Amino acid sequence: MTNWQELAQNYFMNTAERIPVTLVKGKGAWVWDDKGRKYLDFVAGIAVVALGHASPVIAEAVRKQAKTLIQVSNLYYTVPQVQLAELLVKHSCLQKVFFCNSGAEANEGAVKLARRYGHKYLKDAYEVISVTGSFHGRTLAMVAASGQAKHQEPYQPLPCGFVNVQFNDIDAIKKATTDKTCAVMLEPIQGEGGVNLPKEGYLKAVREWCHQKGILLIFDEIQTGIGRTGTLFAYEQYGVEPDVMTLAKGLAGGVPIGAIMAKEKASVFVPGEHGSTFGGNPLACAAGYATLKYILDHDVVSNVKKVGQRLLEGLKKLKQKYQFITDVRGLGLLAAVEFNREMAKDVLMACLENGLLVNRVKPGAIRLMPPLIVTEKEIDEALRILDKVLAKFA
């Protein structure tokens, strides 16, 4: 049998500390490795596989589209792109869409849009305020936008135009706002930063401040969007509408796609100012349309609310049971368990040995983000495995 992990060492750049398992197939909330072992997947491609692995809905959409038309560029109109754009606009508070290929690319485009807005309406304002603990992508500009020093230090000097301030502190945003500010950029819930939730009233206060100063509010919903928190978009949980919103991850259920959405006034690009060769290609948009339509038609967000509550309640019971758990937090099917020491990797590996995939989001915390179609039975199985694993550390 081929040792795929050993072979990979000969060819891959050393960019990721990969878990020592080679996954070869999946179905629903489960995956199998090359040795035939089965795992309950509570990582889901990092909150991407919304409808589960090998979703028949997505597979059929991709099969049909691949046999029809895969790529023609944005020099032309295509039906799947228009269909997906219409569905997104009809079910959000935003009016215009641009499609790209990833979350980082969507955030890059959103910042370009904000700068273009600043040039047009704010006397050439160009700075974007972001917050500590945030994560907006791996490109140089998005590393600068992300409020985490560990991502920034290896790449100094970083592009200018970003101001990082303390998360959950409206006064910090107000103090950082100058006549150079064109936008504030936030994740409604910080995913990669540790599933950090906003304080009550924080997002509304930011919204009011942006409105008062005439600057844009950008919500990075790459991880929280498309039903992950129990509403189609996380902004709905907080009663706050952004001027610009970015999407990716779950939008096409595993097929690479990204999107920038904007309110009419914020949609200030003109032809030639932004673009993407592969962005919005028919294949990705067909997968996106099939994914989003299924979520809407089958009220998947109700399942997220129900099983998400079950997951969080179960995790809180584990917190009561094990004193080394210092916090359990999350919303919908995005949750984190924090420990009082750097034991996340050991927990992850023990879960792997017991047939559960979890994510080490920080040295002292794990993240859980299963497919949106996960069942109560599967939630209970994950909690059972996690309980068994944690007992070894007690």
SVG drawing of the C-alpha trace seen along z (x, -y; Angstrom):
<svg xmlns="http://www.w3.org/2000/svg" viewBox="-38 -65 49 67">
<polyline fill="none" stroke="black" stroke-width="0.4" points="0.0,0.0 1.3,-3.5 2.3,-5.6 0.7,-8.8 1.9,-10.8 5.5,-9.8 5.3,-10.5 3.8,-14.0 6.9,-15.0 8.9,-14.9 6.6,-17.3 4.6,-19.6 5.8,-23.0 6.0,-23.0 2.9,-25.2 0.7,-23.1 1.0,-20.8 -1.2,-18.1 -2.9,-15.5 -1.4,-12.1 -4.4,-10.6 -5.1,-10.3 -8.8,-10.8 -10.1,-9.1 -13.9,-9.3 -16.8,-10.8 -20.6,-10.6 -22.7,-13.0 -20.9,-13.8 -18.4,-10.8 -15.1,-10.3 -12.9,-7.3 -9.1,-7.0 -7.0,-4.9 -7.0,-2.1 -10.7,-1.9 -11.2,-3.5 -14.2,-5.7 -14.3,-9.1 -17.1,-11.5 -16.1,-14.8 -16.6,-17.8 -14.2,-19.9 -16.1,-19.7 -13.3,-21.2 -13.1,-24.1 -16.8,-24.9 -17.1,-24.3 -18.9,-21.0 -22.3,-22.5 -24.5,-19.7 -22.1,-16.9 -19.5,-14.9 -20.5,-13.6 -23.9,-15.4 -26.0,-14.0 -27.5,-17.5 -24.1,-19.1 -22.7,-16.0 -25.6,-16.1 -25.3,-19.9 -21.6,-19.6 -22.0,-16.6 -24.7,-18.2 -22.8,-21.5 -19.4,-19.9 -21.0,-18.2 -22.5,-21.5 -20.2,-24.5 -17.3,-24.9 -15.6,-28.2 -16.1,-31.1 -14.8,-34.1 -16.7,-37.2 -16.6,-38.6 -20.0,-36.8 -23.2,-36.1 -23.9,-32.6 -27.1,-31.2 -25.8,-29.7 -24.0,-32.9 -27.2,-34.9 -29.3,-32.3 -26.9,-32.3 -26.7,-36.1 -30.5,-36.4 -30.9,-33.9 -28.3,-35.7 -29.8,-39.1 -33.4,-37.9 -32.4,-36.3 -30.1,-39.0 -30.1,-42.8 -27.7,-43.5 -28.4,-44.3 -25.2,-43.6 -22.9,-40.6 -19.4,-39.9 -18.1,-36.3 -14.6,-35.2 -12.8,-32.0 -12.1,-32.2 -12.6,-34.0 -9.3,-35.8 -10.1,-37.0 -13.5,-38.2 -12.0,-40.2 -9.4,-41.7 -12.1,-42.8 -14.2,-44.2 -11.2,-46.3 -10.7,-47.5 -14.4,-48.4 -14.1,-50.3 -11.1,-52.3 -13.0,-53.0 -15.9,-54.2 -13.5,-56.4 -12.1,-57.9 -15.5,-58.7 -17.4,-59.9 -14.8,-60.4 -12.2,-62.7 -9.8,-59.8 -10.1,-58.1 -8.4,-54.6 -7.8,-53.2 -9.7,-50.2 -10.1,-49.5 -10.1,-45.9 -9.9,-44.2 -7.6,-42.0 -8.3,-38.2 -9.7,-38.6 -8.7,-36.5 -9.4,-37.7 -7.2,-35.5 -3.6,-34.6 -2.8,-37.3 -0.4,-40.0 -3.1,-42.6 -5.4,-40.3 -2.6,-39.4 -2.3,-43.1 -6.0,-43.3 -6.1,-40.3 -5.5,-41.3 -3.1,-38.5 0.6,-39.1 1.5,-35.5 0.3,-35.8 1.9,-39.2 5.4,-38.9 6.9,-36.6 5.9,-39.0 6.9,-42.5 6.7,-45.1 3.0,-44.7 0.9,-46.7 -0.3,-50.0 -3.8,-51.1 -5.0,-48.9 -5.5,-49.8 -6.0,-47.0 -7.9,-47.8 -9.2,-45.8 -12.2,-43.5 -15.4,-44.3 -14.3,-47.8 -16.4,-50.5 -14.4,-53.3 -11.2,-51.8 -12.9,-52.0 -14.1,-55.6 -10.6,-56.7 -9.0,-55.0 -11.5,-56.7 -9.9,-59.6 -10.6,-61.5 -8.6,-58.7 -11.0,-56.0 -13.2,-54.5 -14.5,-51.3 -14.6,-49.1 -14.1,-45.4 -15.4,-42.7 -16.3,-39.1 -19.7,-38.9 -18.2,-35.9 -14.4,-35.4 -13.9,-31.9 -10.1,-31.2 -9.5,-33.5 -11.2,-31.0 -15.0,-31.4 -15.1,-34.7 -18.6,-36.2 -19.3,-39.9 -20.5,-41.5 -24.2,-42.5 -24.7,-45.7 -21.2,-45.9 -22.1,-45.3 -25.1,-47.7 -22.8,-50.3 -20.3,-49.8 -23.1,-50.0 -24.3,-53.3 -20.8,-54.7 -20.2,-53.8 -23.5,-55.4 -22.7,-58.5 -19.3,-58.9 -20.4,-57.9 -18.0,-55.0 -18.7,-51.4 -19.3,-48.5 -17.9,-45.3 -18.9,-42.0 -16.6,-39.1 -19.2,-36.2 -16.9,-33.7 -17.2,-31.3 -20.5,-32.4 -22.5,-32.8 -24.7,-30.3 -26.5,-28.9 -23.6,-28.2 -24.9,-30.1 -28.6,-29.1 -29.7,-31.9 -28.7,-32.2 -26.3,-35.0 -24.9,-35.8 -25.8,-39.5 -29.4,-38.5 -28.6,-37.2 -27.6,-40.7 -30.1,-42.8 -27.3,-44.7 -27.1,-45.2 -23.6,-45.6 -22.9,-47.8 -20.6,-45.1 -20.5,-41.3 -18.1,-38.6 -18.9,-35.0 -17.0,-31.8 -16.6,-28.4 -20.1,-26.9 -21.5,-28.8 -20.9,-26.0 -20.7,-23.1 -17.0,-22.3 -16.5,-23.7 -14.2,-26.8 -16.1,-30.0 -16.2,-33.4 -18.5,-36.4 -18.7,-40.1 -22.1,-41.5 -22.8,-45.2 -25.7,-47.6 -26.5,-49.7 -24.6,-52.8 -21.5,-50.8 -21.4,-49.1 -19.0,-51.6 -16.9,-49.5 -17.0,-50.4 -15.9,-48.2 -12.2,-47.5 -11.7,-48.3 -12.0,-44.7 -12.3,-41.3 -11.5,-37.6 -10.7,-35.0 -12.3,-32.1 -14.6,-34.0 -18.2,-33.0 -17.5,-30.3 -20.5,-28.2 -19.3,-25.1 -18.8,-26.8 -22.0,-28.8 -24.0,-25.7 -22.7,-24.1 -23.5,-27.3 -27.0,-27.6 -27.7,-23.9 -26.3,-24.3 -28.1,-27.5 -31.4,-26.4 -31.3,-23.2 -30.6,-25.0 -33.5,-27.4 -36.0,-24.8 -35.3,-22.3 -35.0,-24.8 -31.6,-23.6 -31.1,-26.5 -33.8,-25.0 -31.7,-21.8 -28.6,-24.0 -30.5,-25.7 -31.8,-22.4 -28.6,-20.3 -26.4,-23.3 -28.2,-23.9 -27.8,-20.2 -24.0,-20.4 -23.5,-23.5 -25.6,-22.0 -23.6,-18.8 -20.3,-20.8 -21.4,-22.8 -22.1,-19.6 -18.5,-18.5 -17.3,-21.8 -19.1,-21.1 -17.6,-17.6 -14.0,-18.6 -12.4,-21.4 -9.7,-21.9 -12.3,-23.2 -12.4,-27.0 -14.9,-28.0 -17.4,-26.7 -18.7,-29.2 -20.4,-29.3 -23.5,-29.7 -25.3,-27.2 -22.8,-24.7 -19.7,-26.8 -18.3,-26.0 -15.1,-26.1 -13.9,-24.4 -11.1,-26.2 -8.7,-24.5 -6.6,-25.9 -3.4,-24.7 -2.0,-24.0 -3.5,-20.6 -5.5,-21.1 -3.2,-19.0 -3.2,-16.1 -7.0,-16.2 -7.2,-16.4 -4.9,-13.4 -6.9,-11.4 -10.1,-12.2 -8.6,-11.1 -7.7,-7.7 -11.3,-7.4 -12.8,-8.2 -13.6,-12.0 -12.1,-14.8 -11.9,-18.2 -9.8,-21.3 -7.1,-22.8 -8.0,-26.5 -5.5,-27.6 -2.9,-25.8 -5.5,-25.7 -8.7,-25.4 -10.5,-23.1 -13.1,-24.1 -16.1,-22.1 -17.9,-22.8 -19.7,-19.8 -21.8,-19.8 -25.1,-21.6 -27.0,-18.4 -25.5,-16.6 -28.0,-14.7 -28.8,-14.6 -27.5,-11.1 -24.2,-12.2 -24.0,-15.1 -24.4,-12.6 -21.8,-10.3 -19.3,-13.2 -20.0,-14.2 -19.6,-10.6 -16.2,-10.4 -15.1,-13.7 -16.2,-12.7 -14.2,-9.5 -11.1,-11.4 -11.3,-14.2 -11.6,-11.6 -8.0,-10.6 -6.8,-14.1 -8.7,-14.4"/>
</svg>
